[in-house]
């Protein structure tokens, strides 16, 4: 089954279920069984959600337009959407349209994100996890990315540079997260993509905290920017090993900065304790 889904055109190719085979002499015949149209629409929408074409919170085209794009009847489309609603994949708002569930991949709740951010050791655990996920994403993005993927990665990379030039910490943090999502989408591994989306709130918090530290030590910003550029250039040059290695070096550098801060804080706390002791 194939589907071409764009803003202007969707085509379904309906699969044929051969059913049970019946043999006559040396010839084999099968009963042609046409699947129910609403089943085909349901499966195709599921596929678009799974591969990331339809994103969390994204609004589907209006029913009339979507039926026209799929070249199907509105009752068949409506039946498929109702089943996807029942599965928790879509959400229909009265008078507001139909959306992909925004909470579909948000497994880390705000309280958990806050809890993790308050414990420094968990930040190192997250960096270890990012080593694995972002390194392999960069590797496969260099290997598998399409021209469209690479254009999207380039747009995100430029957005980071613009935000850094403006000195806008919030904009730069958000741009980095969007860049990593674009790289992971370009890896064309749906499990990897959905793992990242599950982690997105926690990743955003971690990136923000890292930038707060970097903006306090501005001499580090050009170094971090250089690391990110090397990852980007390796992906664009289709050099998977170099892309993965550049990603690992970048995160190892961030980890070292965090360790330096931790050691500095420990020394400061020790000095304060000594001062208090002398007063007593």
C-alpha positions as CSV (number, residue, x, y, z in Angstrom):
1,X,0.0,0.0,0.0
2,X,1.4,3.4,-1.0
3,X,0.3,6.9,-0.1
4,X,1.6,10.3,-1.3
5,X,0.6,12.9,1.3
6,X,1.3,16.6,0.7
7,X,-0.6,19.8,1.3
8,X,-2.3,19.5,-2.0
9,X,-2.5,15.8,-3.0
10,X,-2.9,12.4,-1.4
11,X,-3.2,9.2,-3.3
12,X,-4.1,5.8,-1.9
13,X,-3.1,2.6,-3.5
14,X,-5.4,-0.1,-2.1
15,X,-3.8,-3.5,-1.3
16,X,-5.4,-6.7,-2.4
17,X,-5.9,-9.5,0.1
18,X,-5.5,-12.7,-1.8
19,X,-7.5,-14.7,0.7
20,X,-7.3,-18.5,0.6
21,X,-5.6,-20.2,-2.4
22,X,-7.4,-22.7,-4.6
23,X,-5.4,-25.0,-6.9
24,X,-6.5,-26.4,-10.2
25,X,-3.9,-28.5,-11.9
26,X,-0.7,-26.5,-12.1
27,X,-2.5,-23.2,-11.8
28,X,-3.1,-21.4,-8.5
29,X,-6.0,-19.0,-8.2
30,X,-6.9,-16.7,-5.3
31,X,-10.1,-15.1,-4.3
32,X,-9.7,-11.3,-4.8
33,X,-10.8,-9.6,-1.6
34,X,-11.0,-5.8,-1.6
35,X,-10.3,-4.3,1.8
36,X,-12.8,-1.9,3.3
37,X,-12.0,1.7,2.3
38,X,-12.2,3.1,5.8
39,X,-9.6,0.4,6.9
40,X,-7.2,1.6,4.2
41,X,-7.6,5.2,5.3
42,X,-7.1,4.3,8.9
43,X,-3.9,2.4,8.2
44,X,-2.5,5.2,6.1
45,X,-3.2,7.9,8.7
46,X,-1.6,5.6,11.3
47,X,1.4,5.3,9.1
48,X,1.7,9.0,8.6
49,X,1.6,9.5,12.4
50,X,4.1,6.7,13.0
51,X,6.7,8.0,10.5
52,X,6.3,11.6,11.8
53,X,4.7,13.2,8.8
54,X,1.8,14.1,11.0
55,X,3.2,15.5,14.2
56,X,1.8,15.8,17.8
57,X,-0.7,18.6,18.0
58,X,-0.8,19.0,14.2
59,X,-4.2,19.8,12.7
60,X,-5.5,17.6,9.9
61,X,-7.0,19.3,6.8
62,X,-10.8,19.9,7.0
63,X,-12.8,16.8,6.3
64,X,-14.0,17.9,2.9
65,X,-10.4,18.8,1.8
66,X,-8.9,15.6,3.2
67,X,-11.5,13.4,1.5
68,X,-10.7,15.1,-1.8
69,X,-7.0,14.6,-1.3
70,X,-7.5,10.9,-0.5
71,X,-10.1,10.7,-3.3
72,X,-12.5,8.9,-0.9
73,X,-16.0,9.5,0.3
74,X,-16.5,11.6,3.5
75,X,-18.4,8.8,5.3
76,X,-15.4,6.4,4.8
77,X,-13.0,9.1,6.0
78,X,-15.2,9.9,9.0
79,X,-15.3,6.3,10.0
80,X,-11.5,6.0,9.9
81,X,-11.1,9.1,11.9
82,X,-13.6,7.9,14.6
83,X,-11.6,4.7,15.0
84,X,-8.3,6.6,15.3
85,X,-10.0,8.8,18.0
86,X,-11.0,5.6,19.9
87,X,-7.4,4.5,19.7
88,X,-6.2,7.8,21.2
89,X,-4.3,8.8,18.2
90,X,-6.5,11.7,17.1
91,X,-8.6,14.3,18.9
92,X,-11.6,16.0,17.5
93,X,-12.6,19.4,18.9
94,X,-16.1,20.6,18.4
95,X,-16.0,23.3,15.8
96,X,-12.2,23.3,15.9
97,X,-11.1,20.4,13.7
98,X,-9.2,17.2,14.1
99,X,-5.7,17.0,15.6
100,X,-3.0,14.5,16.2
101,X,-3.0,13.9,20.0
102,X,-0.4,16.4,21.4
103,X,0.3,14.2,24.4
104,X,1.0,11.1,22.2
105,X,4.8,11.1,22.9
106,X,5.0,13.2,26.0
107,X,5.8,10.5,28.5
108,X,7.8,12.7,30.8
109,X,5.4,14.9,32.7
110,X,6.2,18.5,33.9
111,X,6.7,17.4,37.5
112,X,9.1,14.7,36.5
113,X,11.0,17.1,34.3
114,X,11.2,19.5,37.2
115,X,12.4,16.8,39.6
116,X,15.2,15.7,37.2
117,X,16.3,19.3,36.6
118,X,16.7,19.8,40.4
119,X,19.1,16.9,40.7
120,X,22.5,17.6,39.1
121,X,23.5,13.9,38.8
122,X,20.5,13.3,36.6
123,X,21.9,15.9,34.1
124,X,24.9,13.6,33.6
125,X,22.6,10.7,33.1
126,X,20.7,12.6,30.5
127,X,24.0,13.6,28.7
128,X,24.9,9.9,28.6
129,X,21.6,9.2,27.0
130,X,22.0,12.0,24.5
131,X,25.4,10.6,23.6
132,X,23.7,7.4,22.4
133,X,20.6,9.0,20.8
134,X,22.1,12.0,19.1
135,X,25.3,10.2,18.0
136,X,23.3,7.5,16.2
137,X,20.8,10.1,14.8
138,X,23.7,12.1,13.3
139,X,25.2,9.0,11.9
140,X,22.0,7.9,10.1
141,X,21.1,11.4,9.1
142,X,24.4,11.6,7.2
143,X,23.7,8.2,5.7
144,X,19.9,8.4,4.9
145,X,18.8,12.0,4.7
146,X,16.9,13.2,1.6
147,X,17.3,16.6,-0.1
148,X,14.2,17.8,1.8
149,X,15.7,16.5,5.1
150,X,18.9,18.3,4.5
151,X,17.1,21.6,3.6
152,X,15.2,21.4,6.9
153,X,18.4,20.7,8.9
154,X,20.1,23.6,7.1
155,X,17.1,25.9,8.1
156,X,17.3,24.8,11.7
157,X,21.1,25.3,11.8
158,X,20.7,28.9,10.4
159,X,18.0,29.6,13.0
160,X,20.5,28.6,15.8
161,X,23.1,31.0,14.3
162,X,20.6,33.9,14.1
163,X,19.5,33.3,17.7
164,X,23.1,33.2,18.9
165,X,23.9,36.5,17.1
166,X,21.0,38.2,18.8
167,X,22.0,36.8,22.2
168,X,18.5,35.4,22.8
169,X,18.9,32.5,25.1
170,X,15.4,31.3,24.8
171,X,15.4,31.4,21.0
172,X,18.7,29.6,20.8
173,X,17.7,26.9,23.2
174,X,14.5,26.3,21.2
175,X,16.4,26.3,17.9
176,X,18.8,23.7,19.2
177,X,15.9,21.4,20.1
178,X,14.2,21.9,16.8
179,X,17.6,21.2,15.0
180,X,18.0,17.9,16.9
181,X,14.4,16.9,16.0
182,X,15.2,17.6,12.3
183,X,18.4,15.6,12.5
184,X,16.5,12.7,14.1
185,X,13.7,12.8,11.5
186,X,16.4,12.7,8.8
187,X,17.7,9.4,10.4
188,X,14.5,7.7,9.2
189,X,14.2,5.5,12.2
190,X,10.7,5.9,13.7
191,X,11.6,4.3,17.0
192,X,14.5,6.7,17.5
193,X,12.3,9.6,16.5
194,X,9.6,8.8,19.0
195,X,12.1,8.2,21.8
196,X,13.4,11.7,21.2
197,X,9.8,13.1,21.2
198,X,9.1,11.3,24.5
199,X,12.2,13.0,25.8
200,X,11.5,16.4,24.3
201,X,10.4,18.3,27.4
202,X,13.4,16.9,29.3
203,X,15.7,17.7,26.4
204,X,14.5,21.2,26.2
205,X,15.0,21.7,29.9
206,X,18.6,20.3,29.7
207,X,19.5,22.4,26.7
208,X,18.1,25.5,28.5
209,X,20.2,24.8,31.6
210,X,23.3,24.2,29.6
211,X,22.9,27.5,27.8
212,X,22.4,29.3,31.1
213,X,25.8,28.0,32.1
214,X,27.4,28.8,28.7
215,X,26.0,32.4,28.7
216,X,27.7,32.8,32.1
217,X,30.9,31.8,30.5
218,X,30.6,33.4,27.1
219,X,34.1,32.5,26.0
220,X,32.7,28.9,25.6
221,X,30.0,29.9,23.1
222,X,32.2,30.0,20.0
223,X,33.6,26.6,20.9
224,X,30.1,25.0,21.2
225,X,29.0,26.7,18.0
226,X,32.1,25.2,16.3
227,X,31.2,21.8,17.5
228,X,27.7,22.1,16.2
229,X,28.9,23.3,12.8
230,X,31.2,20.3,12.5
231,X,28.2,18.0,13.1
232,X,26.2,19.9,10.6
233,X,28.9,19.8,7.9
234,X,29.5,16.1,8.4
235,X,25.8,15.4,7.8
236,X,25.7,17.6,4.8
237,X,28.8,15.9,3.4
238,X,27.3,12.5,4.0
239,X,30.0,11.4,6.4
240,X,28.3,9.3,9.0
241,X,31.3,8.3,11.1
242,X,32.5,11.9,11.3
243,X,29.0,13.1,12.2
244,X,28.7,10.6,15.1
245,X,32.2,11.5,16.4
246,X,31.5,15.2,16.2
247,X,28.3,14.7,18.1
248,X,30.1,12.7,20.8
249,X,32.9,15.4,21.1
250,X,30.3,18.1,21.4
251,X,28.4,16.4,24.3
252,X,31.7,15.4,26.0
253,X,32.7,19.1,26.0
254,X,29.3,20.0,27.6
255,X,29.8,17.3,30.2
256,X,33.3,18.6,31.1
257,X,31.9,22.1,31.6
258,X,29.2,20.7,33.9
259,X,31.9,18.8,35.9
260,X,34.0,22.0,36.2
261,X,30.9,23.9,37.5
262,X,30.3,21.0,40.0
263,X,33.8,21.1,41.3
264,X,33.8,24.9,41.5
265,X,30.5,24.8,43.5
266,X,32.0,22.2,45.8
267,X,35.1,24.4,46.5
268,X,32.8,27.4,47.2
269,X,30.6,25.4,49.6
270,X,33.8,24.1,51.4
271,X,35.1,27.7,51.8
272,X,31.7,28.9,53.2
273,X,31.7,26.0,55.7
274,X,35.2,27.0,56.9
275,X,34.2,30.7,57.3
276,X,31.2,29.6,59.3
277,X,33.4,27.4,61.5
278,X,35.8,30.3,62.2
279,X,33.0,32.5,63.2
280,X,31.9,29.9,65.8
